[in-house]
Amino acid sequence: MIGIVGTGLAQGLAAVIGFLIAGVPGALMLGFLTALLSILPAGPPLVWIGATIWLLFQDQPAGPCSWRCGGSSS
């Protein structure tokens, strides 16, 4: 049980950092949701896919780091 909780916390922290870098609003809430859903085998990707779709609809496919990642800077 401790391993599951620790893994969930680690995934939630990594998700918060990624969401902040990508410029997704509500990064802390989404990170918490990622940590909770990490007990399910396909839980965290549900949050990541939702954030990715939101970024695509905002015309920000890579967020503020797009120029570093080889994307367009427009």
N, CA, C and O atoms as a CHARMM CRD file, in Angstrom:
* protein
*
  296
    1    1 MET  N      0.82200  -1.19800   0.00000 PROA 1      0.00000
    2    1 MET  CA     0.00000   0.00000   0.00000 PROA 1      0.00000
    3    1 MET  C      0.86800   1.26500   0.00000 PROA 1      0.00000
    4    1 MET  O      0.53000   2.25300  -0.65200 PROA 1      0.00000
    5    2 ILE  N      1.98200   1.23100   0.73000 PROA 2      0.00000
    6    2 ILE  CA     2.86800   2.40400   0.77700 PROA 2      0.00000
    7    2 ILE  C      3.46300   2.66500  -0.60200 PROA 2      0.00000
    8    2 ILE  O      3.62800   3.81700  -1.00400 PROA 2      0.00000
    9    3 GLY  N      3.78300   1.60600  -1.31600 PROA 3      0.00000
   10    3 GLY  CA     4.34000   1.77100  -2.65900 PROA 3      0.00000
   11    3 GLY  C      3.35700   2.40200  -3.61900 PROA 3      0.00000
   12    3 GLY  O      3.74300   3.22100  -4.45400 PROA 3      0.00000
   13    4 ILE  N      2.09200   2.03500  -3.51400 PROA 4      0.00000
   14    4 ILE  CA     1.06100   2.60000  -4.38600 PROA 4      0.00000
   15    4 ILE  C      0.89300   4.09000  -4.10000 PROA 4      0.00000
   16    4 ILE  O      0.80600   4.89800  -5.02500 PROA 4      0.00000
   17    5 VAL  N      0.84900   4.45100  -2.82300 PROA 5      0.00000
   18    5 VAL  CA     0.69400   5.86000  -2.44800 PROA 5      0.00000
   19    5 VAL  C      1.92300   6.65800  -2.86900 PROA 5      0.00000
   20    5 VAL  O      1.79600   7.76600  -3.39000 PROA 5      0.00000
   21    6 GLY  N      3.11300   6.09900  -2.64400 PROA 6      0.00000
   22    6 GLY  CA     4.34600   6.79300  -3.04400 PROA 6      0.00000
   23    6 GLY  C      4.43500   6.99400  -4.54500 PROA 6      0.00000
   24    6 GLY  O      4.84900   8.05400  -5.01500 PROA 6      0.00000
   25    7 THR  N      4.04800   5.97700  -5.29300 PROA 7      0.00000
   26    7 THR  CA     4.05600   6.08700  -6.75100 PROA 7      0.00000
   27    7 THR  C      3.04200   7.12200  -7.21500 PROA 7      0.00000
   28    7 THR  O      3.30900   7.89100  -8.13800 PROA 7      0.00000
   29    8 GLY  N      1.88700   7.13800  -6.57800 PROA 8      0.00000
   30    8 GLY  CA     0.86500   8.13000  -6.92700 PROA 8      0.00000
   31    8 GLY  C      1.34100   9.54600  -6.66300 PROA 8      0.00000
   32    8 GLY  O      1.11500  10.44100  -7.47700 PROA 8      0.00000
   33    9 LEU  N      2.00200   9.75600  -5.52600 PROA 9      0.00000
   34    9 LEU  CA     2.53600  11.08100  -5.20800 PROA 9      0.00000
   35    9 LEU  C      3.61500  11.50500  -6.19700 PROA 9      0.00000
   36    9 LEU  O      3.66400  12.66100  -6.61600 PROA 9      0.00000
   37   10 ALA  N      4.48300  10.55700  -6.56800 PROA 10     0.00000
   38   10 ALA  CA     5.54100  10.86500  -7.53700 PROA 10     0.00000
   39   10 ALA  C      4.95000  11.21000  -8.89900 PROA 10     0.00000
   40   10 ALA  O      5.40300  12.14800  -9.55500 PROA 10     0.00000
   41   11 GLN  N      3.94200  10.45700  -9.32600 PROA 11     0.00000
   42   11 GLN  CA     3.31100  10.74900 -10.61400 PROA 11     0.00000
   43   11 GLN  C      2.58000  12.08100 -10.57400 PROA 11     0.00000
   44   11 GLN  O      2.60400  12.83400 -11.54700 PROA 11     0.00000
   45   12 GLY  N      1.93300  12.37300  -9.45600 PROA 12     0.00000
   46   12 GLY  CA     1.24000  13.64700  -9.31700 PROA 12     0.00000
   47   12 GLY  C      2.20200  14.82000  -9.35700 PROA 12     0.00000
   48   12 GLY  O      1.91400  15.83100  -9.99800 PROA 12     0.00000
   49   13 LEU  N      3.34700  14.70400  -8.67700 PROA 13     0.00000
   50   13 LEU  CA     4.35000  15.76400  -8.68200 PROA 13     0.00000
   51   13 LEU  C      4.92900  15.96700 -10.08200 PROA 13     0.00000
   52   13 LEU  O      5.08200  17.10000 -10.54000 PROA 13     0.00000
   53   14 ALA  N      5.24700  14.86700 -10.75100 PROA 14     0.00000
   54   14 ALA  CA     5.77200  14.97100 -12.11800 PROA 14     0.00000
   55   14 ALA  C      4.73900  15.60700 -13.05200 PROA 14     0.00000
   56   14 ALA  O      5.08900  16.39100 -13.93300 PROA 14     0.00000
   57   15 ALA  N      3.47700  15.26600 -12.85300 PROA 15     0.00000
   58   15 ALA  CA     2.41500  15.83800 -13.68600 PROA 15     0.00000
   59   15 ALA  C      2.27800  17.33600 -13.43900 PROA 15     0.00000
   60   15 ALA  O      2.11500  18.10600 -14.38500 PROA 15     0.00000
   61   16 VAL  N      2.34200  17.75800 -12.16800 PROA 16     0.00000
   62   16 VAL  CA     2.24400  19.18800 -11.85700 PROA 16     0.00000
   63   16 VAL  C      3.36900  19.95500 -12.54400 PROA 16     0.00000
   64   16 VAL  O      3.13200  21.00600 -13.13900 PROA 16     0.00000
   65   17 ILE  N      4.57400  19.44100 -12.46400 PROA 17     0.00000
   66   17 ILE  CA     5.71100  20.10100 -13.11500 PROA 17     0.00000
   67   17 ILE  C      5.49100  20.19100 -14.62100 PROA 17     0.00000
   68   17 ILE  O      5.72100  21.24100 -15.22200 PROA 17     0.00000
   69   18 GLY  N      5.05100  19.10500 -15.22500 PROA 18     0.00000
   70   18 GLY  CA     4.78300  19.10700 -16.66400 PROA 18     0.00000
   71   18 GLY  C      3.67000  20.04800 -17.05800 PROA 18     0.00000
   72   18 GLY  O      3.77700  20.75300 -18.06200 PROA 18     0.00000
   73   19 PHE  N      2.59600  20.07000 -16.27400 PROA 19     0.00000
   74   19 PHE  CA     1.48400  20.97300 -16.57400 PROA 19     0.00000
   75   19 PHE  C      1.90700  22.43000 -16.43600 PROA 19     0.00000
   76   19 PHE  O      1.48900  23.27500 -17.22700 PROA 19     0.00000
   77   20 LEU  N      2.73700  22.73000 -15.43300 PROA 20     0.00000
   78   20 LEU  CA     3.22200  24.10200 -15.26600 PROA 20     0.00000
   79   20 LEU  C      4.09600  24.52000 -16.44700 PROA 20     0.00000
   80   20 LEU  O      3.96800  25.63600 -16.95000 PROA 20     0.00000
   81   21 ILE  N      4.97100  23.64000 -16.88500 PROA 21     0.00000
   82   21 ILE  CA     5.84200  23.94300 -18.03400 PROA 21     0.00000
   83   21 ILE  C      5.01000  24.16200 -19.28900 PROA 21     0.00000
   84   21 ILE  O      5.29700  25.05500 -20.08600 PROA 21     0.00000
   85   22 ALA  N      3.97700  23.34000 -19.46100 PROA 22     0.00000
   86   22 ALA  CA     3.14000  23.44500 -20.66100 PROA 22     0.00000
   87   22 ALA  C      2.15600  24.60500 -20.59400 PROA 22     0.00000
   88   22 ALA  O      1.54500  24.95200 -21.60500 PROA 22     0.00000
   89   23 GLY  N      1.99200  25.20800 -19.42200 PROA 23     0.00000
   90   23 GLY  CA     1.08900  26.34900 -19.30500 PROA 23     0.00000
   91   23 GLY  C     -0.37000  25.97500 -19.14700 PROA 23     0.00000
   92   23 GLY  O     -1.25400  26.75200 -19.50800 PROA 23     0.00000
   93   24 VAL  N     -0.63100  24.79300 -18.61200 PROA 24     0.00000
   94   24 VAL  CA    -2.01100  24.35300 -18.41100 PROA 24     0.00000
   95   24 VAL  C     -2.54000  24.98500 -17.11500 PROA 24     0.00000
   96   24 VAL  O     -1.91300  24.83700 -16.06600 PROA 24     0.00000
   97   25 PRO  N     -3.67500  25.68100 -17.16900 PROA 25     0.00000
   98   25 PRO  CA    -4.22400  26.23900 -15.93200 PROA 25     0.00000
   99   25 PRO  C     -4.76200  25.12500 -15.03400 PROA 25     0.00000
  100   25 PRO  O     -5.20500  24.08400 -15.51900 PROA 25     0.00000
  101   26 GLY  N     -4.72000  25.35400 -13.73600 PROA 26     0.00000
  102   26 GLY  CA    -5.19700  24.34600 -12.79900 PROA 26     0.00000
  103   26 GLY  C     -4.22800  23.19600 -12.64300 PROA 26     0.00000
  104   26 GLY  O     -4.64300  22.05600 -12.43200 PROA 26     0.00000
  105   27 ALA  N     -2.93100  23.48300 -12.74500 PROA 27     0.00000
  106   27 ALA  CA    -1.91900  22.43000 -12.70500 PROA 27     0.00000
  107   27 ALA  C     -1.95000  21.65400 -11.38700 PROA 27     0.00000
  108   27 ALA  O     -1.79100  20.43300 -11.39200 PROA 27     0.00000
  109   28 LEU  N     -2.15100  22.33800 -10.26700 PROA 28     0.00000
  110   28 LEU  CA    -2.18100  21.64100  -8.98000 PROA 28     0.00000
  111   28 LEU  C     -3.37400  20.69700  -8.88400 PROA 28     0.00000
  112   28 LEU  O     -3.24200  19.57000  -8.40900 PROA 28     0.00000
  113   29 MET  N     -4.53100  21.15600  -9.33200 PROA 29     0.00000
  114   29 MET  CA    -5.71600  20.30600  -9.30000 PROA 29     0.00000
  115   29 MET  C     -5.53500  19.09100 -10.21200 PROA 29     0.00000
  116   29 MET  O     -5.87800  17.97000  -9.83500 PROA 29     0.00000
  117   30 LEU  N     -5.00200  19.31600 -11.40000 PROA 30     0.00000
  118   30 LEU  CA    -4.79400  18.20700 -12.33200 PROA 30     0.00000
  119   30 LEU  C     -3.73200  17.23900 -11.81500 PROA 30     0.00000
  120   30 LEU  O     -3.83800  16.03100 -12.02500 PROA 30     0.00000
  121   31 GLY  N     -2.70400  17.76500 -11.13800 PROA 31     0.00000
  122   31 GLY  CA    -1.69700  16.89600 -10.53600 PROA 31     0.00000
  123   31 GLY  C     -2.28800  16.03600  -9.43300 PROA 31     0.00000
  124   31 GLY  O     -1.96000  14.85600  -9.31500 PROA 31     0.00000
  125   32 PHE  N     -3.16800  16.63400  -8.61600 PROA 32     0.00000
  126   32 PHE  CA    -3.84800  15.87100  -7.57100 PROA 32     0.00000
  127   32 PHE  C     -4.71800  14.78400  -8.18800 PROA 32     0.00000
  128   32 PHE  O     -4.73800  13.65200  -7.70500 PROA 32     0.00000
  129   33 LEU  N     -5.43000  15.12300  -9.24400 PROA 33     0.00000
  130   33 LEU  CA    -6.26500  14.14700  -9.93800 PROA 33     0.00000
  131   33 LEU  C     -5.41300  13.03200 -10.54500 PROA 33     0.00000
  132   33 LEU  O     -5.80600  11.86600 -10.51900 PROA 33     0.00000
  133   34 THR  N     -4.25800  13.38700 -11.08500 PROA 34     0.00000
  134   34 THR  CA    -3.34300  12.38200 -11.62400 PROA 34     0.00000
  135   34 THR  C     -2.88100  11.43900 -10.52300 PROA 34     0.00000
  136   34 THR  O     -2.82600  10.22600 -10.72300 PROA 34     0.00000
  137   35 ALA  N     -2.54600  11.99900  -9.35000 PROA 35     0.00000
  138   35 ALA  CA    -2.11600  11.16800  -8.22700 PROA 35     0.00000
  139   35 ALA  C     -3.22900  10.20800  -7.79600 PROA 35     0.00000
  140   35 ALA  O     -2.96700   9.03700  -7.52100 PROA 35     0.00000
  141   36 LEU  N     -4.45700  10.69800  -7.73800 PROA 36     0.00000
  142   36 LEU  CA    -5.57700   9.82800  -7.36000 PROA 36     0.00000
  143   36 LEU  C     -5.82700   8.73100  -8.39300 PROA 36     0.00000
  144   36 LEU  O     -6.06900   7.57600  -8.04200 PROA 36     0.00000
  145   37 LEU  N     -5.76700   9.10200  -9.65600 PROA 37     0.00000
  146   37 LEU  CA    -6.05200   8.12500 -10.71200 PROA 37     0.00000
  147   37 LEU  C     -4.89900   7.16300 -10.96800 PROA 37     0.00000
  148   37 LEU  O     -5.04500   6.21200 -11.73700 PROA 37     0.00000
  149   38 SER  N     -3.75500   7.40000 -10.33200 PROA 38     0.00000
  150   38 SER  CA    -2.60400   6.52900 -10.58100 PROA 38     0.00000
  151   38 SER  C     -2.81200   5.11500 -10.05300 PROA 38     0.00000
  152   38 SER  O     -2.04600   4.21500 -10.39600 PROA 38     0.00000
  153   39 ILE  N     -3.82600   4.90400  -9.23200 PROA 39     0.00000
  154   39 ILE  CA    -4.09500   3.54200  -8.76500 PROA 39     0.00000
  155   39 ILE  C     -4.75800   2.69900  -9.84800 PROA 39     0.00000
  156   39 ILE  O     -4.80200   1.47300  -9.75000 PROA 39     0.00000
  157   40 LEU  N     -5.27100   3.36200 -10.87700 PROA 40     0.00000
  158   40 LEU  CA    -5.85000   2.64100 -12.01700 PROA 40     0.00000
  159   40 LEU  C     -4.78200   2.45300 -13.08500 PROA 40     0.00000
  160   40 LEU  O     -3.94900   3.33900 -13.27600 PROA 40     0.00000
  161   41 PRO  N     -4.78400   1.33700 -13.77900 PROA 41     0.00000
  162   41 PRO  CA    -3.74400   1.09200 -14.78400 PROA 41     0.00000
  163   41 PRO  C     -3.65900   2.16200 -15.88000 PROA 41     0.00000
  164   41 PRO  O     -2.56100   2.49100 -16.32800 PROA 41     0.00000
  165   42 ALA  N     -4.77300   2.69600 -16.30600 PROA 42     0.00000
  166   42 ALA  CA    -4.75100   3.70900 -17.37000 PROA 42     0.00000
  167   42 ALA  C     -5.29700   5.03300 -16.85800 PROA 42     0.00000
  168   42 ALA  O     -5.84600   5.80800 -17.64100 PROA 42     0.00000
  169   43 GLY  N     -5.16000   5.31400 -15.56200 PROA 43     0.00000
  170   43 GLY  CA    -5.72900   6.51500 -14.97800 PROA 43     0.00000
  171   43 GLY  C     -5.05500   7.81300 -15.37300 PROA 43     0.00000
  172   43 GLY  O     -5.72500   8.69900 -15.90400 PROA 43     0.00000
  173   44 PRO  N     -3.73900   7.96800 -15.13400 PROA 44     0.00000
  174   44 PRO  CA    -3.08400   9.24500 -15.44100 PROA 44     0.00000
  175   44 PRO  C     -3.19700   9.69600 -16.89700 PROA 44     0.00000
  176   44 PRO  O     -3.35300  10.89400 -17.13400 PROA 44     0.00000
  177   45 PRO  N     -3.12600   8.80300 -17.87900 PROA 45     0.00000
  178   45 PRO  CA    -3.29300   9.28200 -19.25900 PROA 45     0.00000
  179   45 PRO  C     -4.64900   9.94700 -19.51500 PROA 45     0.00000
  180   45 PRO  O     -4.76200  10.77000 -20.42400 PROA 45     0.00000
  181   46 LEU  N     -5.66000   9.61500 -18.74700 PROA 46     0.00000
  182   46 LEU  CA    -6.94700  10.29800 -18.91400 PROA 46     0.00000
  183   46 LEU  C     -6.80200  11.79000 -18.65400 PROA 46     0.00000
  184   46 LEU  O     -7.40100  12.60600 -19.35400 PROA 46     0.00000
  185   47 VAL  N     -6.00600  12.15100 -17.64700 PROA 47     0.00000
  186   47 VAL  CA    -5.77700  13.55800 -17.33200 PROA 47     0.00000
  187   47 VAL  C     -4.87300  14.18200 -18.38400 PROA 47     0.00000
  188   47 VAL  O     -5.14700  15.28500 -18.85500 PROA 47     0.00000
  189   48 TRP  N     -3.79400  13.49200 -18.76100 PROA 48     0.00000
  190   48 TRP  CA    -2.84700  14.02900 -19.74200 PROA 48     0.00000
  191   48 TRP  C     -3.51500  14.26600 -21.08100 PROA 48     0.00000
  192   48 TRP  O     -3.29000  15.29500 -21.71900 PROA 48     0.00000
  193   49 ILE  N     -4.33400  13.32300 -21.50900 PROA 49     0.00000
  194   49 ILE  CA    -5.02000  13.47200 -22.79900 PROA 49     0.00000
  195   49 ILE  C     -5.97500  14.65900 -22.75700 PROA 49     0.00000
  196   49 ILE  O     -6.07100  15.41600 -23.72400 PROA 49     0.00000
  197   50 GLY  N     -6.68100  14.82300 -21.64200 PROA 50     0.00000
  198   50 GLY  CA    -7.56700  15.97700 -21.50800 PROA 50     0.00000
  199   50 GLY  C     -6.81600  17.29300 -21.57100 PROA 50     0.00000
  200   50 GLY  O     -7.27200  18.23700 -22.21600 PROA 50     0.00000
  201   51 ALA  N     -5.66500  17.36800 -20.90500 PROA 51     0.00000
  202   51 ALA  CA    -4.85100  18.59000 -20.94200 PROA 51     0.00000
  203   51 ALA  C     -4.30200  18.83300 -22.34700 PROA 51     0.00000
  204   51 ALA  O     -4.23100  19.97600 -22.79800 PROA 51     0.00000
  205   52 THR  N     -3.91900  17.76800 -23.03200 PROA 52     0.00000
  206   52 THR  CA    -3.40800  17.90500 -24.39800 PROA 52     0.00000
  207   52 THR  C     -4.48900  18.42100 -25.34000 PROA 52     0.00000
  208   52 THR  O     -4.22900  19.29200 -26.17100 PROA 52     0.00000
  209   53 ILE  N     -5.68800  17.88900 -25.21200 PROA 53     0.00000
  210   53 ILE  CA    -6.80000  18.35500 -26.05300 PROA 53     0.00000
  211   53 ILE  C     -7.08300  19.82000 -25.76900 PROA 53     0.00000
  212   53 ILE  O     -7.33300  20.59400 -26.69300 PROA 53     0.00000
  213   54 TRP  N     -7.04600  20.21300 -24.48400 PROA 54     0.00000
  214   54 TRP  CA    -7.27100  21.61300 -24.14200 PROA 54     0.00000
  215   54 TRP  C     -6.21300  22.49900 -24.79500 PROA 54     0.00000
  216   54 TRP  O     -6.53800  23.54200 -25.36200 PROA 54     0.00000
  217   55 LEU  N     -4.93900  22.08100 -24.71600 PROA 55     0.00000
  218   55 LEU  CA    -3.86900  22.87200 -25.34000 PROA 55     0.00000
  219   55 LEU  C     -4.06500  22.98000 -26.84900 PROA 55     0.00000
  220   55 LEU  O     -3.82700  24.04100 -27.42700 PROA 55     0.00000
  221   56 LEU  N     -4.48900  21.91100 -27.48500 PROA 56     0.00000
  222   56 LEU  CA    -4.71200  21.95000 -28.93300 PROA 56     0.00000
  223   56 LEU  C     -5.82800  22.91900 -29.29700 PROA 56     0.00000
  224   56 LEU  O     -5.72600  23.63600 -30.29300 PROA 56     0.00000
  225   57 PHE  N     -6.89800  22.94800 -28.49600 PROA 57     0.00000
  226   57 PHE  CA    -7.99200  23.88200 -28.76600 PROA 57     0.00000
  227   57 PHE  C     -7.59800  25.32200 -28.47200 PROA 57     0.00000
  228   57 PHE  O     -8.24000  26.25100 -28.96200 PROA 57     0.00000
  229   58 GLN  N     -6.55400  25.51900 -27.68000 PROA 58     0.00000
  230   58 GLN  CA    -6.05300  26.85800 -27.38000 PROA 58     0.00000
  231   58 GLN  C     -4.95100  27.26900 -28.35500 PROA 58     0.00000
  232   58 GLN  O     -4.33100  28.31700 -28.17200 PROA 58     0.00000
  233   59 ASP  N     -4.69800  26.46900 -29.37800 PROA 59     0.00000
  234   59 ASP  CA    -3.62300  26.69500 -30.35600 PROA 59     0.00000
  235   59 ASP  C     -2.26600  26.77900 -29.67800 PROA 59     0.00000
  236   59 ASP  O     -1.42700  27.58700 -30.07500 PROA 59     0.00000
  237   60 GLN  N     -2.03800  25.96000 -28.66400 PROA 60     0.00000
  238   60 GLN  CA    -0.77200  25.87500 -27.95900 PROA 60     0.00000
  239   60 GLN  C     -0.35600  24.41100 -27.85800 PROA 60     0.00000
  240   60 GLN  O     -0.33500  23.86900 -26.75300 PROA 60     0.00000
  241   61 PRO  N     -0.03000  23.76200 -28.94500 PROA 61     0.00000
  242   61 PRO  CA     0.24200  22.33000 -28.86900 PROA 61     0.00000
  243   61 PRO  C      1.40700  21.95700 -27.97400 PROA 61     0.00000
  244   61 PRO  O      1.43200  20.84400 -27.44800 PROA 61     0.00000
  245   62 ALA  N      2.36800  22.84000 -27.78200 PROA 62     0.00000
  246   62 ALA  CA     3.49900  22.49700 -26.92600 PROA 62     0.00000
  247   62 ALA  C      3.66300  23.48600 -25.78500 PROA 62     0.00000
  248   62 ALA  O      4.64900  23.40900 -25.05100 PROA 62     0.00000
  249   63 GLY  N      2.74200  24.39900 -25.61300 PROA 63     0.00000
  250   63 GLY  CA     2.83700  25.35300 -24.52700 PROA 63     0.00000
  251   63 GLY  C      3.95800  26.35000 -24.74400 PROA 63     0.00000
  252   63 GLY  O      4.40400  26.54500 -25.87500 PROA 63     0.00000
  253   64 PRO  N      4.42200  26.98700 -23.67100 PROA 64     0.00000
  254   64 PRO  CA     5.44100  28.01900 -23.80200 PROA 64     0.00000
  255   64 PRO  C      6.81500  27.49800 -24.20100 PROA 64     0.00000
  256   64 PRO  O      7.68300  28.29200 -24.56300 PROA 64     0.00000
  257   65 CYS  N      7.03700  26.19000 -24.14600 PROA 65     0.00000
  258   65 CYS  CA     8.36200  25.66900 -24.49300 PROA 65     0.00000
  259   65 CYS  C      8.41600  25.20800 -25.94700 PROA 65     0.00000
  260   65 CYS  O      9.35800  24.51300 -26.32700 PROA 65     0.00000
  261   66 SER  N      7.43800  25.57400 -26.76800 PROA 66     0.00000
  262   66 SER  CA     7.39100  25.05700 -28.13100 PROA 66     0.00000
  263   66 SER  C      8.61200  25.44200 -28.95400 PROA 66     0.00000
  264   66 SER  O      9.04700  24.67200 -29.81100 PROA 66     0.00000
  265   67 TRP  N      9.16500  26.61000 -28.70800 PROA 67     0.00000
  266   67 TRP  CA    10.34700  27.01700 -29.49200 PROA 67     0.00000
  267   67 TRP  C     11.56100  26.19700 -29.09200 PROA 67     0.00000
  268   67 TRP  O     12.46300  26.02100 -29.91200 PROA 67     0.00000
  269   68 ARG  N     11.62200  25.69000 -27.87200 PROA 68     0.00000
  270   68 ARG  CA    12.74300  24.85200 -27.45300 PROA 68     0.00000
  271   68 ARG  C     12.61700  23.43600 -27.97300 PROA 68     0.00000
  272   68 ARG  O     13.61500  22.74000 -28.15900 PROA 68     0.00000
  273   69 CYS  N     11.39300  23.01600 -28.20600 PROA 69     0.00000
  274   69 CYS  CA    11.13800  21.64400 -28.60500 PROA 69     0.00000
  275   69 CYS  C     11.09000  21.47700 -30.12400 PROA 69     0.00000
  276   69 CYS  O     10.78400  20.39100 -30.61700 PROA 69     0.00000
  277   70 GLY  N     11.38400  22.52400 -30.85400 PROA 70     0.00000
  278   70 GLY  CA    11.39400  22.41500 -32.30300 PROA 70     0.00000
  279   70 GLY  C     10.07200  22.79100 -32.94700 PROA 70     0.00000
  280   70 GLY  O      9.94000  22.67700 -34.16500 PROA 70     0.00000
  281   71 GLY  N      9.09400  23.23200 -32.17900 PROA 71     0.00000
  282   71 GLY  CA     7.80600  23.61000 -32.73400 PROA 71     0.00000
  283   71 GLY  C      7.84300  25.03500 -33.27100 PROA 71     0.00000
  284   71 GLY  O      8.86500  25.71700 -33.19700 PROA 71     0.00000
  285   72 SER  N      6.73100  25.46100 -33.80200 PROA 72     0.00000
  286   72 SER  CA     6.66500  26.82500 -34.32500 PROA 72     0.00000
  287   72 SER  C      6.56700  27.81000 -33.18100 PROA 72     0.00000
  288   72 SER  O      6.02200  27.48200 -32.12700 PROA 72     0.00000
  289   73 SER  N      7.08100  29.00000 -33.36700 PROA 73     0.00000
  290   73 SER  CA     7.08700  29.98700 -32.30400 PROA 73     0.00000
  291   73 SER  C      6.01000  31.05200 -32.49600 PROA 73     0.00000
  292   73 SER  O      6.05900  32.10200 -31.85500 PROA 73     0.00000
  293   74 SER  N      5.05000  30.79600 -33.36000 PROA 74     0.00000
  294   74 SER  CA     4.00800  31.80000 -33.60300 PROA 74     0.00000
  295   74 SER  C      2.90000  31.73100 -32.60600 PROA 74     0.00000
  296   74 SER  O      1.95200  32.51200 -32.68100 PROA 74     0.00000
